[in-house]
Amino acid sequence: MNLIDSYEKLTLGFSKNARRNIDKASKLNLRIFSDITADVFLTFYFSIEKHFLSPKQPVLEKLLKRGISEKALTLYGVYSEKDELIAGLCILHTSGRITYLLPVSNSEGKNSSAMFLLIDSILQKEAGKEKILDFEGSRIEGVARLYRGFGAKFHPYYILKRFRPSFFIGKLPK
């Protein structure tokens, strides 16, 4: 998603569903912090059951702490009215690109549309800059729909693999 346009212009690309979820979350007195610690983020991240293979905690902890110390990563947290962490997100900052990494929400975060509010907050902050917000895509339709709801465009990354089936070795004419 190109962020060069103003926030107002970016919102023209939001779906009705995204707008509705942002409005819903806005009314719940949720608070967003962009400076949660790696320990808080990791405790929350690993407390949520995932349906995919996630990195091992010591590896992720080392990466997050180094990324934060080098100012390459920002860890966001969305807190409920009861001051409980309900959603988190890691953002990687590189030259001209913001990469959306490690989104996580508990059931309250999902029900309150906390991630919609968090993405909207990031867009407000970063709009008008010569940057790309890279959602990294998803094969999960609901997640892909969330990204498209903000006006993100599909840009496939192709993988070139070298095909060398071993059963051909010695059987093909020279």
PAZA-933537 format. One record per residue: x, y, z of N, C-alpha, C in turn; residue number from 1. Coordinates in steps of 0.1 Angstrom, whole numbers. Last residue first. Layout:
residues N
{nu=X | nv=Y | nw=Z | cau=X | cav=Y | caw=Z | cu=X | cv=Y | cw=Z | resi=NUM} $
...
END
This chain:
residues 174
{nu=223 | nv=-382 | nw=-233 | cau=232 | cav=-370 | caw=-233 | cu=233 | cv=-363 | cw=-245 | resi=174} $
{nu=191 | nv=-392 | nw=-222 | cau=201 | cav=-392 | caw=-231 | cu=210 | cv=-380 | cw=-230 | resi=173} $
{nu=184 | nv=-400 | nw=-187 | cau=182 | cav=-391 | caw=-199 | cu=193 | cv=-393 | cw=-209 | resi=172} $
{nu=191 | nv=-415 | nw=-166 | cau=181 | cav=-421 | caw=-175 | cu=179 | cv=-412 | cw=-187 | resi=171} $
{nu=208 | nv=-402 | nw=-149 | cau=213 | cav=-415 | caw=-155 | cu=203 | cv=-421 | cw=-165 | resi=170} $
{nu=182 | nv=-388 | nw=-132 | cau=197 | cav=-389 | caw=-132 | cu=201 | cv=-403 | cw=-138 | resi=169} $
{nu=156 | nv=-388 | nw=-127 | cau=160 | cav=-386 | caw=-140 | cu=175 | cv=-389 | cw=-142 | resi=168} $
{nu=152 | nv=-389 | nw=-99 | cau=149 | cav=-401 | caw=-107 | cu=153 | cv=-400 | cw=-121 | resi=167} $
{nu=157 | nv=-364 | nw=-89 | cau=168 | cav=-373 | caw=-89 | cu=165 | cv=-386 | cw=-97 | resi=166} $
{nu=148 | nv=-334 | nw=-105 | cau=143 | cav=-347 | caw=-99 | cu=154 | cv=-357 | cw=-100 | resi=165} $
{nu=152 | nv=-304 | nw=-101 | cau=162 | cav=-314 | caw=-104 | cu=157 | cv=-328 | cw=-98 | resi=164} $
{nu=143 | nv=-272 | nw=-105 | cau=137 | cav=-285 | caw=-105 | cu=147 | cv=-295 | cw=-110 | resi=163} $
{nu=146 | nv=-244 | nw=-87 | cau=154 | cav=-252 | caw=-96 | cu=149 | cv=-267 | cw=-95 | resi=162} $
{nu=123 | nv=-219 | nw=-85 | cau=129 | cav=-230 | caw=-79 | cu=136 | cv=-238 | cw=-90 | resi=161} $
{nu=113 | nv=-187 | nw=-78 | cau=119 | cav=-195 | caw=-88 | cu=127 | cv=-207 | cw=-81 | resi=160} $
{nu=84 | nv=-172 | nw=-68 | cau=96 | cav=-179 | caw=-63 | cu=101 | cv=-188 | cw=-75 | resi=159} $
{nu=70 | nv=-139 | nw=-68 | cau=72 | cav=-152 | caw=-74 | cu=85 | cv=-159 | cw=-69 | resi=158} $
{nu=47 | nv=-122 | nw=-51 | cau=61 | cav=-124 | caw=-51 | cu=63 | cv=-138 | cw=-57 | resi=157} $
{nu=19 | nv=-101 | nw=-61 | cau=25 | cav=-114 | caw=-58 | cu=41 | cv=-114 | cw=-59 | resi=156} $
{nu=2 | nv=-78 | nw=-47 | cau=14 | cav=-78 | caw=-55 | cu=21 | cv=-91 | cw=-52 | resi=155} $
{nu=-29 | nv=-63 | nw=-43 | cau=-22 | cav=-76 | caw=-43 | cu=-10 | cv=-75 | cw=-52 | resi=154} $
{nu=-32 | nv=-33 | nw=-22 | cau=-32 | cav=-40 | caw=-35 | cu=-24 | cv=-53 | cw=-35 | resi=153} $
{nu=-52 | nv=-19 | nw=3 | cau=-39 | cav=-26 | caw=-1 | cu=-42 | cv=-33 | cw=-14 | resi=152} $
{nu=-74 | nv=-8 | nw=14 | cau=-70 | cav=-3 | caw=1 | cu=-57 | cv=-9 | cw=-4 | resi=151} $
{nu=-83 | nv=-19 | nw=36 | cau=-76 | cav=-7 | caw=38 | cu=-71 | cv=-1 | cw=25 | resi=150} $
{nu=-93 | nv=-43 | nw=27 | cau=-102 | cav=-34 | caw=33 | cu=-96 | cv=-20 | cw=35 | resi=149} $
{nu=-71 | nv=-59 | nw=22 | cau=-78 | cav=-52 | caw=11 | cu=-87 | cv=-41 | cw=16 | resi=148} $
{nu=-66 | nv=-67 | nw=49 | cau=-57 | cav=-59 | caw=42 | cu=-63 | cv=-51 | cw=30 | resi=147} $
{nu=-90 | nv=-83 | nw=53 | cau=-86 | cav=-72 | caw=62 | cu=-77 | cv=-62 | cw=55 | resi=146} $
{nu=-87 | nv=-102 | nw=33 | cau=-98 | cav=-93 | caw=32 | cu=-95 | cv=-81 | cw=41 | resi=145} $
{nu=-65 | nv=-117 | nw=43 | cau=-64 | cav=-110 | caw=31 | cu=-74 | cv=-99 | cw=29 | resi=144} $
{nu=-79 | nv=-127 | nw=65 | cau=-68 | cav=-118 | caw=68 | cu=-65 | cv=-110 | cw=55 | resi=143} $
{nu=-98 | nv=-144 | nw=53 | cau=-102 | cav=-133 | caw=62 | cu=-91 | cv=-123 | cw=64 | resi=142} $
{nu=-81 | nv=-162 | nw=38 | cau=-90 | cav=-152 | caw=31 | cu=-95 | cv=-141 | cw=40 | resi=141} $
{nu=-48 | nv=-168 | nw=40 | cau=-60 | cav=-169 | caw=48 | cu=-70 | cv=-158 | cw=43 | resi=140} $
{nu=-26 | nv=-162 | nw=28 | cau=-34 | cav=-171 | caw=21 | cu=-47 | cv=-174 | cw=29 | resi=139} $
{nu=-14 | nv=-128 | nw=27 | cau=-19 | cav=-140 | caw=35 | cu=-27 | cv=-149 | cw=26 | resi=138} $
{nu=9 | nv=-100 | nw=28 | cau=-1 | cav=-109 | caw=22 | cu=-5 | cv=-120 | cw=32 | resi=137} $
{nu=26 | nv=-80 | nw=37 | cau=31 | cav=-93 | caw=35 | cu=21 | cv=-104 | cw=30 | resi=136} $
{nu=19 | nv=-54 | nw=39 | cau=12 | cav=-63 | caw=47 | cu=17 | cv=-77 | cw=47 | resi=135} $
{nu=38 | nv=-27 | nw=37 | cau=38 | cav=-40 | caw=32 | cu=31 | cv=-49 | cw=42 | resi=134} $
{nu=35 | nv=5 | nw=28 | cau=31 | cav=-4 | caw=39 | cu=29 | cv=-18 | cw=33 | resi=133} $
{nu=60 | nv=26 | nw=16 | cau=51 | cav=15 | caw=13 | cu=48 | cv=8 | cw=26 | resi=132} $
{nu=66 | nv=62 | nw=15 | cau=68 | cav=48 | caw=20 | cu=57 | cv=39 | cw=15 | resi=131} $
{nu=68 | nv=91 | nw=16 | cau=72 | cav=83 | caw=5 | cu=76 | cv=69 | cw=11 | resi=130} $
{nu=39 | nv=102 | nw=34 | cau=54 | cav=100 | caw=33 | cu=56 | cv=90 | cw=21 | resi=129} $
{nu=12 | nv=104 | nw=37 | cau=19 | cav=115 | caw=32 | cu=34 | cv=114 | cw=31 | resi=128} $
{nu=9 | nv=85 | nw=67 | cau=4 | cav=90 | caw=55 | cu=11 | cv=102 | cw=50 | resi=127} $
{nu=17 | nv=77 | nw=93 | cau=26 | cav=75 | caw=82 | cu=22 | cv=81 | cw=68 | resi=126} $
{nu=-4 | nv=82 | nw=111 | cau=9 | cav=86 | caw=114 | cu=18 | cv=87 | cw=102 | resi=125} $
{nu=-26 | nv=69 | nw=98 | cau=-27 | cav=84 | caw=101 | cu=-13 | cv=89 | cw=104 | resi=124} $
{nu=-16 | nv=43 | nw=98 | cau=-18 | cav=50 | caw=85 | cu=-19 | cv=65 | cw=88 | resi=123} $
{nu=-17 | nv=37 | nw=125 | cau=-4 | cav=37 | caw=118 | cu=-5 | cv=45 | cw=105 | resi=122} $
{nu=-44 | nv=38 | nw=129 | cau=-35 | cav=47 | caw=136 | cu=-22 | cv=48 | cw=130 | resi=121} $
{nu=-53 | nv=17 | nw=113 | cau=-57 | cav=31 | caw=110 | cu=-48 | cv=41 | cw=117 | resi=120} $
{nu=-42 | nv=-4 | nw=128 | cau=-37 | cav=-1 | caw=114 | cu=-41 | cv=13 | cw=110 | resi=119} $
{nu=-57 | nv=-1 | nw=152 | cau=-42 | cav=0 | caw=152 | cu=-37 | cv=3 | cw=138 | resi=118} $
{nu=-83 | nv=-6 | nw=143 | cau=-79 | cav=7 | caw=149 | cu=-64 | cv=9 | cw=149 | resi=117} $
{nu=-80 | nv=-32 | nw=135 | cau=-84 | cav=-22 | caw=125 | cu=-80 | cv=-8 | cw=130 | resi=116} $
{nu=-73 | nv=-45 | nw=159 | cau=-63 | cav=-44 | caw=148 | cu=-67 | cv=-34 | cw=137 | resi=115} $
{nu=-97 | nv=-44 | nw=174 | cau=-86 | cav=-36 | caw=178 | cu=-75 | cv=-34 | cw=167 | resi=114} $
{nu=-124 | nv=-53 | nw=173 | cau=-117 | cav=-48 | caw=161 | cu=-105 | cv=-40 | cw=163 | resi=113} $
{nu=-134 | nv=-66 | nw=194 | cau=-134 | cav=-52 | caw=195 | cu=-128 | cv=-45 | cw=182 | resi=112} $
{nu=-129 | nv=-93 | nw=189 | cau=-143 | cav=-88 | caw=190 | cu=-144 | cv=-73 | cw=190 | resi=111} $
{nu=-101 | nv=-93 | nw=189 | cau=-108 | cav=-96 | caw=177 | cu=-122 | cv=-91 | cw=177 | resi=110} $
{nu=-96 | nv=-87 | nw=216 | cau=-91 | cav=-78 | caw=206 | cu=-98 | cv=-81 | cw=192 | resi=109} $
{nu=-109 | nv=-108 | nw=229 | cau=-114 | cav=-95 | caw=231 | cu=-109 | cv=-85 | cw=220 | resi=108} $
{nu=-92 | nv=-129 | nw=220 | cau=-106 | cav=-129 | caw=216 | cu=-112 | cv=-115 | cw=218 | resi=107} $
{nu=-61 | nv=-113 | nw=210 | cau=-69 | cav=-123 | caw=218 | cu=-83 | cv=-122 | cw=214 | resi=106} $
{nu=-39 | nv=-110 | nw=182 | cau=-51 | cav=-105 | caw=190 | cu=-57 | cv=-116 | cw=198 | resi=105} $
{nu=-11 | nv=-100 | nw=164 | cau=-17 | cav=-109 | caw=173 | cu=-28 | cv=-103 | cw=181 | resi=104} $
{nu=13 | nv=-98 | nw=137 | cau=0 | cav=-93 | caw=143 | cu=-6 | cv=-104 | cw=153 | resi=103} $
{nu=40 | nv=-100 | nw=126 | cau=36 | cav=-106 | caw=139 | cu=23 | cv=-100 | cw=145 | resi=102} $
{nu=45 | nv=-71 | nw=107 | cau=49 | cav=-84 | caw=111 | cu=42 | cv=-88 | cw=124 | resi=101} $
{nu=45 | nv=-50 | nw=81 | cau=35 | cav=-55 | caw=91 | cu=39 | cv=-69 | cw=95 | resi=100} $
{nu=70 | nv=-27 | nw=72 | cau=65 | cav=-41 | caw=71 | cu=57 | cv=-45 | cw=83 | resi=99} $
{nu=75 | nv=0 | nw=54 | cau=70 | cav=-4 | caw=67 | cu=64 | cv=-18 | cw=65 | resi=98} $
{nu=100 | nv=16 | nw=34 | cau=90 | cav=5 | caw=36 | cu=88 | cv=3 | cw=51 | resi=97} $
{nu=121 | nv=33 | nw=31 | cau=110 | cav=35 | caw=22 | cu=99 | cv=24 | cw=24 | resi=96} $
{nu=142 | nv=12 | nw=47 | cau=142 | cav=24 | caw=38 | cu=130 | cv=24 | cw=29 | resi=95} $
{nu=123 | nv=-2 | nw=73 | cau=134 | cav=-2 | caw=64 | cu=133 | cv=10 | cw=55 | resi=94} $
{nu=108 | nv=-13 | nw=102 | cau=111 | cav=-1 | caw=94 | cu=124 | cv=-3 | cw=86 | resi=93} $
{nu=84 | nv=-35 | nw=111 | cau=98 | cav=-34 | caw=107 | cu=99 | cv=-21 | cw=98 | resi=92} $
{nu=62 | nv=-39 | nw=139 | cau=64 | cav=-32 | caw=126 | cu=79 | cv=-31 | cw=123 | resi=91} $
{nu=41 | nv=-60 | nw=155 | cau=55 | cav=-56 | caw=153 | cu=56 | cv=-50 | cw=139 | resi=90} $
{nu=13 | nv=-58 | nw=177 | cau=18 | cav=-58 | caw=163 | cu=33 | cv=-53 | cw=163 | resi=89} $
{nu=-15 | nv=-69 | nw=196 | cau=-1 | cav=-64 | caw=195 | cu=3 | cv=-65 | cw=180 | resi=88} $
{nu=-43 | nv=-67 | nw=218 | cau=-37 | cav=-68 | caw=205 | cu=-23 | cv=-63 | cw=204 | resi=87} $
{nu=-49 | nv=-64 | nw=245 | cau=-58 | cav=-72 | caw=237 | cu=-53 | cv=-74 | cw=223 | resi=86} $
{nu=-39 | nv=-58 | nw=277 | cau=-34 | cav=-59 | caw=264 | cu=-43 | cv=-68 | cw=256 | resi=85} $
{nu=-60 | nv=-39 | nw=298 | cau=-55 | cav=-52 | caw=295 | cu=-50 | cv=-52 | cw=280 | resi=84} $
{nu=-74 | nv=-17 | nw=309 | cau=-60 | cav=-17 | caw=309 | cu=-53 | cv=-31 | cw=307 | resi=83} $
{nu=-101 | nv=-17 | nw=304 | cau=-96 | cav=-23 | caw=317 | cu=-81 | cv=-24 | cw=318 | resi=82} $
{nu=-102 | nv=-9 | nw=279 | cau=-106 | cav=1 | caw=289 | cu=-102 | cv=-4 | cw=303 | resi=81} $
{nu=-73 | nv=-24 | nw=264 | cau=-87 | cav=-22 | caw=266 | cu=-90 | cv=-12 | cw=277 | resi=80} $
{nu=-46 | nv=-16 | nw=242 | cau=-51 | cav=-19 | caw=255 | cu=-66 | cv=-16 | cw=257 | resi=79} $
{nu=-24 | nv=-26 | nw=219 | cau=-37 | cav=-20 | caw=220 | cu=-43 | cv=-25 | cw=234 | resi=78} $
{nu=10 | nv=-20 | nw=211 | cau=0 | cav=-27 | caw=219 | cu=-13 | cv=-19 | cw=219 | resi=77} $
{nu=38 | nv=-24 | nw=189 | cau=26 | cav=-17 | caw=193 | cu=17 | cv=-26 | cw=202 | resi=76} $
{nu=71 | nv=-20 | nw=185 | cau=61 | cav=-29 | caw=190 | cu=49 | cv=-21 | cw=195 | resi=75} $
{nu=92 | nv=-15 | nw=158 | cau=84 | cav=-8 | caw=168 | cu=73 | cv=-19 | cw=172 | resi=74} $
{nu=126 | nv=-18 | nw=147 | cau=113 | cav=-24 | caw=150 | cu=106 | cv=-15 | cw=160 | resi=73} $
{nu=149 | nv=-5 | nw=145 | cau=144 | cav=-10 | caw=132 | cu=130 | cv=-16 | cw=134 | resi=72} $
{nu=165 | nv=4 | nw=166 | cau=154 | cav=13 | caw=161 | cu=148 | cv=8 | cw=147 | resi=71} $
{nu=181 | nv=-13 | nw=178 | cau=186 | cav=-6 | caw=166 | cu=176 | cv=3 | cw=159 | resi=70} $
{nu=165 | nv=-22 | nw=198 | cau=177 | cav=-15 | caw=202 | cu=183 | cv=-7 | cw=190 | resi=69} $
{nu=147 | nv=-36 | nw=183 | cau=142 | cav=-25 | caw=190 | cu=155 | cv=-16 | cw=194 | resi=68} $
{nu=162 | nv=-57 | nw=173 | cau=155 | cav=-48 | caw=163 | cu=151 | cv=-35 | cw=170 | resi=67} $
{nu=170 | nv=-70 | nw=196 | cau=180 | cav=-64 | caw=188 | cu=174 | cv=-53 | cw=179 | resi=66} $
{nu=145 | nv=-79 | nw=205 | cau=153 | cav=-70 | caw=214 | cu=164 | cv=-63 | cw=206 | resi=65} $
{nu=137 | nv=-95 | nw=184 | cau=129 | cav=-83 | caw=188 | cu=138 | cv=-74 | cw=196 | resi=64} $
{nu=157 | nv=-115 | nw=183 | cau=154 | cav=-107 | caw=172 | cu=147 | cv=-94 | cw=175 | resi=63} $
{nu=153 | nv=-127 | nw=209 | cau=166 | cav=-121 | caw=205 | cu=164 | cv=-111 | cw=193 | resi=62} $
{nu=127 | nv=-136 | nw=207 | cau=131 | cav=-126 | caw=217 | cu=144 | cv=-119 | cw=213 | resi=61} $
{nu=128 | nv=-155 | nw=187 | cau=120 | cav=-143 | caw=185 | cu=124 | cv=-132 | cw=195 | resi=60} $
{nu=144 | nv=-174 | nw=200 | cau=149 | cav=-168 | caw=187 | cu=141 | cv=-154 | cw=185 | resi=59} $
{nu=129 | nv=-181 | nw=222 | cau=142 | cav=-175 | caw=224 | cu=147 | cv=-168 | cw=212 | resi=58} $
{nu=104 | nv=-190 | nw=210 | cau=105 | cav=-178 | caw=218 | cu=119 | cv=-173 | cw=220 | resi=57} $
{nu=104 | nv=-200 | nw=175 | cau=106 | cav=-203 | caw=189 | cu=108 | cv=-190 | cw=197 | resi=56} $
{nu=78 | nv=-188 | nw=153 | cau=92 | cav=-189 | caw=157 | cu=93 | cv=-193 | cw=171 | resi=55} $
{nu=49 | nv=-209 | nw=146 | cau=55 | cav=-196 | caw=149 | cu=69 | cv=-198 | cw=153 | resi=54} $
{nu=27 | nv=-224 | nw=124 | cau=40 | cav=-226 | caw=131 | cu=46 | cv=-212 | cw=133 | resi=53} $
{nu=-7 | nv=-218 | nw=131 | cau=4 | cav=-219 | caw=122 | cu=17 | cv=-221 | cw=131 | resi=52} $
{nu=-28 | nv=-211 | nw=147 | cau=-30 | cav=-222 | caw=138 | cu=-19 | cv=-223 | cw=128 | resi=51} $
{nu=-22 | nv=-203 | nw=182 | cau=-21 | cav=-200 | caw=168 | cu=-23 | cv=-213 | cw=159 | resi=50} $
{nu=-32 | nv=-189 | nw=212 | cau=-31 | cav=-201 | caw=204 | cu=-31 | cv=-197 | cw=189 | resi=49} $
{nu=-13 | nv=-166 | nw=230 | cau=-24 | cav=-168 | caw=221 | cu=-22 | cv=-181 | cw=213 | resi=48} $
{nu=10 | nv=-163 | nw=244 | cau=-2 | cav=-167 | caw=252 | cu=-14 | cv=-170 | cw=243 | resi=47} $
{nu=29 | nv=-153 | nw=228 | cau=29 | cav=-167 | caw=230 | cu=18 | cv=-172 | cw=239 | resi=46} $
{nu=21 | nv=-126 | nw=229 | cau=22 | cav=-133 | caw=216 | cu=21 | cv=-148 | cw=218 | resi=45} $
{nu=25 | nv=-119 | nw=256 | cau=11 | cav=-118 | caw=250 | cu=11 | cv=-127 | cw=237 | resi=44} $
{nu=52 | nv=-122 | nw=258 | cau=43 | cav=-129 | caw=267 | cu=29 | cv=-130 | cw=262 | resi=43} $
{nu=61 | nv=-104 | nw=238 | cau=63 | cav=-119 | caw=237 | cu=54 | cv=-127 | cw=246 | resi=42} $
{nu=53 | nv=-79 | nw=248 | cau=48 | cav=-84 | caw=235 | cu=49 | cv=-99 | cw=234 | resi=41} $
{nu=68 | nv=-78 | nw=272 | cau=53 | cav=-77 | caw=272 | cu=47 | cv=-83 | cw=259 | resi=40} $
{nu=94 | nv=-80 | nw=261 | cau=89 | cav=-90 | caw=271 | cu=74 | cv=-90 | cw=272 | resi=39} $
{nu=96 | nv=-57 | nw=245 | cau=97 | cav=-71 | caw=239 | cu=91 | cv=-81 | cw=248 | resi=38} $
{nu=73 | nv=-32 | nw=256 | cau=86 | cav=-39 | caw=256 | cu=85 | cv=-52 | cw=249 | resi=37} $
{nu=56 | nv=-7 | nw=236 | cau=56 | cav=-18 | caw=246 | cu=69 | cv=-26 | cw=245 | resi=36} $
{nu=53 | nv=17 | nw=222 | cau=65 | cav=15 | caw=229 | cu=65 | cv=3 | cw=239 | resi=35} $
{nu=30 | nv=27 | nw=213 | cau=40 | cav=23 | caw=203 | cu=53 | cv=20 | cw=209 | resi=34} $
{nu=-4 | nv=20 | nw=222 | cau=10 | cav=24 | caw=226 | cu=20 | cv=19 | cw=216 | resi=33} $
{nu=-37 | nv=29 | nw=223 | cau=-26 | cav=24 | caw=215 | cu=-13 | cv=29 | cw=220 | resi=32} $
{nu=-68 | nv=21 | nw=239 | cau=-56 | cav=29 | caw=238 | cu=-45 | cv=22 | cw=231 | resi=31} $
{nu=-103 | nv=23 | nw=235 | cau=-91 | cav=15 | caw=234 | cu=-79 | cv=25 | cw=233 | resi=30} $
{nu=-130 | nv=31 | nw=237 | cau=-119 | cav=37 | caw=246 | cu=-106 | cv=28 | cw=246 | resi=29} $
{nu=-148 | nv=23 | nw=219 | cau=-145 | cav=14 | caw=230 | cu=-134 | cv=19 | cw=239 | resi=28} $
{nu=-151 | nv=37 | nw=195 | cau=-161 | cav=39 | caw=206 | cu=-158 | cv=31 | cw=219 | resi=27} $
{nu=-132 | nv=26 | nw=178 | cau=-130 | cav=40 | caw=183 | cu=-139 | cv=43 | cw=195 | resi=26} $
{nu=-143 | nv=2 | nw=170 | cau=-132 | cav=2 | caw=179 | cu=-130 | cv=15 | cw=186 | resi=25} $
{nu=-163 | nv=12 | nw=152 | cau=-167 | cav=3 | caw=164 | cu=-156 | cv=4 | cw=174 | resi=24} $
{nu=-148 | nv=25 | nw=133 | cau=-157 | cav=32 | caw=141 | cu=-161 | cv=25 | cw=154 | resi=23} $
{nu=-134 | nv=3 | nw=123 | cau=-126 | cav=14 | caw=129 | cu=-136 | cv=22 | cw=138 | resi=22} $
{nu=-156 | nv=-12 | nw=113 | cau=-147 | cav=-17 | caw=123 | cu=-139 | cv=-7 | cw=130 | resi=21} $
{nu=-165 | nv=6 | nw=93 | cau=-174 | cav=2 | caw=104 | cu=-166 | cv=-4 | cw=115 | resi=20} $
{nu=-142 | nv=7 | nw=76 | cau=-147 | cav=19 | caw=82 | cu=-156 | cv=16 | cw=94 | resi=19} $
{nu=-142 | nv=-20 | nw=68 | cau=-130 | cav=-14 | caw=75 | cu=-135 | cv=-2 | cw=82 | resi=18} $
{nu=-167 | nv=-22 | nw=54 | cau=-164 | cav=-30 | caw=66 | cu=-152 | cv=-25 | cw=74 | resi=17} $
{nu=-163 | nv=-5 | nw=33 | cau=-173 | cav=-1 | caw=43 | cu=-171 | cv=-9 | cw=56 | resi=16} $
{nu=-127 | nv=0 | nw=27 | cau=-140 | cav=-7 | caw=25 | cu=-150 | cv=-2 | cw=35 | resi=15} $
{nu=-108 | nv=28 | nw=17 | cau=-112 | cav=19 | caw=28 | cu=-126 | cv=13 | cw=24 | resi=14} $
{nu=-101 | nv=48 | nw=0 | cau=-99 | cav=34 | caw=-5 | cu=-103 | cv=23 | cw=5 | resi=13} $
{nu=-103 | nv=70 | nw=14 | cau=-113 | cav=68 | caw=3 | cu=-112 | cv=54 | cw=-3 | resi=12} $
{nu=-81 | nv=71 | nw=30 | cau=-94 | cav=66 | caw=36 | cu=-104 | cv=64 | cw=25 | resi=11} $
{nu=-62 | nv=84 | nw=15 | cau=-61 | cav=69 | caw=17 | cu=-74 | cv=64 | cw=22 | resi=10} $
{nu=-71 | nv=110 | nw=17 | cau=-72 | cav=104 | caw=4 | cu=-71 | cv=88 | cw=6 | resi=9} $
{nu=-65 | nv=115 | nw=44 | cau=-79 | cav=116 | caw=39 | cu=-81 | cv=109 | cw=25 | resi=8} $
{nu=-38 | nv=112 | nw=45 | cau=-46 | cav=102 | caw=52 | cu=-60 | cv=103 | cw=46 | resi=7} $
{nu=-23 | nv=117 | nw=12 | cau=-27 | cav=122 | caw=25 | cu=-36 | cv=111 | cw=32 | resi=6} $
{nu=0 | nv=94 | nw=-4 | cau=-12 | cav=103 | caw=-4 | cu=-15 | cv=107 | cw=11 | resi=5} $
{nu=20 | nv=76 | nw=0 | cau=24 | cav=89 | caw=-4 | cu=12 | cv=99 | cw=-3 | resi=4} $
{nu=18 | nv=49 | nw=7 | cau=14 | cav=59 | caw=17 | cu=17 | cv=73 | cw=13 | resi=3} $
{nu=7 | nv=21 | nw=-10 | cau=15 | cav=33 | caw=-11 | cu=10 | cv=43 | cw=-2 | resi=2} $
{nu=9 | nv=-12 | nw=0 | cau=0 | cav=0 | caw=0 | cu=9 | cv=12 | cw=0 | resi=1} $
END
